[in-house]
Amino acid sequence: MRKKKRLWMRSAILLVMVAAIAYTFYNHFSEERGLVDAGDEAPNFVLEDMDGERVELSELRGQGVYLNFWATYCTYCRQKMEYLKDYHEEYAEKGVRILSVNVDETTLQVERHQQRYDINYNLYIDRNMLVSNAYGVGVLPSVFLINENGSVIERQIGGKTEEQVVAALDELVPES
């Protein structure tokens, strides 16, 4: 009788543990977890660039924002950053701000990447991936096109051609 009771108790505990683990995996890996998509208000954040200059998304109201999440090991990210390097000044004059946010790599890695590829615009590091998680970034590169009112007009995942990047930048030029 005692062994039977112990078996039932252990079975119940095991069942609860399996259910808790399954729930955790479902919640953690669900595609919708923290996901920001077209039509949503862009979550505010504060980041610093490599020189310690602070940027807060809410302070960029009135400008279009090309929010690009990237990593040094991502080939498609490097290609996209090459295109952005060629167009960032032109679009800055048109009222579009490019925010390239590295997903929690070391400062040294990002500095070397910036030097190696001669990137001439500000790079930001998302320490502890707080911003990436708030936006639901799971695949790199991930880009959020944010209009001058702070609304996400499009979420783009994966590599893009130069023409697609320029078309996205064109979408962000504020209407005056």
C-alpha positions as CSV (number, residue, x, y, z in Angstrom):
1,M,0.0,0.0,0.0
2,R,2.8,2.4,0.9
3,K,4.7,1.7,-2.4
4,K,1.5,2.3,-4.4
5,K,1.0,5.7,-2.7
6,R,4.6,6.6,-3.3
7,L,4.3,5.7,-7.0
8,W,1.2,7.8,-7.3
9,M,2.9,10.8,-5.6
10,R,6.0,10.5,-7.8
11,S,3.9,10.2,-10.9
12,A,1.8,13.3,-10.0
13,I,5.0,15.3,-9.3
14,L,6.5,14.1,-12.6
15,L,3.4,15.1,-14.5
16,V,3.3,18.6,-13.0
17,M,7.0,19.0,-13.8
18,V,6.5,17.9,-17.4
19,A,3.5,20.3,-17.8
20,A,5.5,23.2,-16.4
21,I,8.5,22.5,-18.7
22,A,6.2,22.2,-21.7
23,Y,4.4,25.5,-20.8
24,T,7.8,27.2,-20.4
25,F,9.0,26.1,-23.8
26,Y,5.8,27.0,-25.5
27,N,5.8,30.5,-23.9
28,H,9.6,31.1,-24.6
29,F,9.7,29.9,-28.1
30,S,6.3,31.1,-29.3
31,E,6.7,33.3,-32.4
32,E,4.3,35.9,-30.9
33,R,6.3,36.4,-27.7
34,G,6.9,40.1,-27.3
35,L,6.4,40.5,-31.1
36,V,6.0,44.0,-32.5
37,D,4.4,44.2,-35.9
38,A,2.9,46.6,-38.4
39,G,0.3,48.8,-36.8
40,D,1.8,48.6,-33.3
41,E,3.2,51.5,-31.4
42,A,7.0,51.1,-31.3
43,P,8.2,50.4,-27.8
44,N,10.4,53.2,-26.5
45,F,14.0,52.4,-25.5
46,V,17.3,54.1,-24.6
47,L,20.6,53.0,-26.0
48,E,24.2,54.3,-26.2
49,D,26.4,54.3,-29.3
50,M,30.0,53.3,-29.3
51,D,31.0,56.8,-28.2
52,G,28.6,56.9,-25.3
53,E,26.1,59.1,-27.1
54,R,22.5,58.3,-25.9
55,V,19.5,57.9,-28.2
56,E,15.9,57.5,-27.0
57,L,13.4,56.4,-29.6
58,S,10.7,58.8,-28.3
59,E,13.0,61.7,-29.0
60,L,13.1,60.8,-32.7
61,R,9.4,61.6,-33.2
62,G,9.0,63.6,-36.5
63,Q,11.6,61.4,-38.2
64,G,11.3,58.0,-39.8
65,V,13.4,55.4,-38.1
66,Y,15.0,52.3,-39.7
67,L,15.6,50.1,-36.7
68,N,18.0,47.4,-37.7
69,F,18.9,44.5,-35.4
70,W,22.2,42.8,-36.4
71,A,25.2,40.7,-35.3
72,T,28.8,40.6,-36.5
73,Y,28.5,36.9,-37.4
74,C,25.4,37.5,-39.6
75,T,26.3,37.6,-43.4
76,Y,23.0,39.2,-44.4
77,C,23.4,41.8,-41.7
78,R,26.8,42.8,-43.1
79,Q,25.4,43.1,-46.6
80,K,22.5,45.3,-45.4
81,M,25.0,47.4,-43.4
82,E,27.0,48.0,-46.6
83,Y,23.9,49.4,-48.3
84,L,23.1,51.5,-45.3
85,K,26.6,52.9,-45.2
86,D,26.0,54.2,-48.8
87,Y,22.7,55.8,-48.1
88,H,22.6,56.9,-44.4
89,E,23.7,60.5,-45.1
90,E,21.3,61.0,-48.0
91,Y,18.4,59.8,-45.9
92,A,19.4,61.7,-42.8
93,E,19.0,64.8,-44.8
94,K,15.5,63.6,-45.7
95,G,14.5,63.0,-42.1
96,V,15.3,59.3,-41.8
97,R,17.4,58.0,-38.9
98,I,19.1,54.6,-39.1
99,L,19.5,52.9,-35.8
100,S,21.7,49.7,-36.1
101,V,21.4,47.8,-32.9
102,N,23.8,44.9,-32.2
103,V,22.3,42.0,-30.2
104,D,24.6,41.9,-27.1
105,E,28.1,41.2,-28.5
106,T,31.1,42.7,-26.9
107,T,32.2,46.3,-27.4
108,L,35.5,45.0,-28.9
109,Q,33.6,42.8,-31.5
110,V,31.4,45.7,-32.5
111,E,34.4,48.2,-32.7
112,R,36.4,45.8,-34.9
113,H,33.4,45.2,-37.1
114,Q,32.9,49.0,-37.5
115,Q,36.6,49.5,-38.4
116,R,36.8,46.4,-40.7
117,Y,33.8,47.4,-42.8
118,D,34.4,51.2,-42.5
119,I,30.9,51.8,-41.1
120,N,30.4,55.6,-41.0
121,Y,27.2,55.7,-38.9
122,N,26.5,55.1,-35.2
123,L,26.2,51.6,-33.9
124,Y,24.4,50.7,-30.7
125,I,24.8,47.6,-28.5
126,D,21.7,46.1,-26.9
127,R,23.1,44.9,-23.6
128,N,21.2,41.9,-22.2
129,M,19.0,42.0,-25.3
130,L,16.4,44.1,-23.5
131,V,15.4,46.0,-26.7
132,S,15.6,42.9,-28.9
133,N,13.3,41.0,-26.5
134,A,10.8,43.9,-26.3
135,Y,10.6,43.8,-30.1
136,G,10.4,40.0,-30.3
137,V,13.6,39.7,-32.4
138,G,14.4,36.0,-33.0
139,V,16.0,36.0,-36.5
140,L,18.7,38.3,-37.8
141,P,18.7,40.7,-39.5
142,S,15.4,42.1,-38.3
143,V,14.2,45.5,-39.3
144,F,11.4,47.6,-38.0
145,L,10.3,50.6,-40.1
146,I,8.9,53.2,-37.7
147,N,7.1,56.3,-39.1
148,E,7.4,59.8,-37.9
149,N,4.5,59.2,-35.5
150,G,6.2,56.3,-33.7
151,S,4.1,53.6,-35.3
152,V,5.6,50.4,-36.9
153,I,4.7,50.4,-40.5
154,E,6.5,47.2,-41.4
155,R,8.6,44.4,-39.8
156,Q,11.2,42.8,-42.1
157,I,13.1,39.6,-41.4
158,G,16.1,38.3,-43.2
159,G,18.4,39.5,-46.0
160,K,17.3,42.2,-48.5
161,T,18.6,43.5,-51.8
162,E,20.0,47.0,-52.1
163,E,16.8,48.0,-53.9
164,Q,14.6,46.6,-51.1
165,V,16.6,48.5,-48.5
166,V,16.3,51.8,-50.5
167,A,12.6,51.2,-50.9
168,A,12.2,50.7,-47.2
169,L,14.2,54.0,-46.5
170,D,11.9,55.8,-49.1
171,E,8.8,54.6,-47.1
172,L,10.2,56.3,-44.0
173,V,10.7,59.8,-45.4
174,P,8.4,62.0,-43.4
175,E,5.6,63.8,-45.3
176,S,6.2,67.6,-45.0
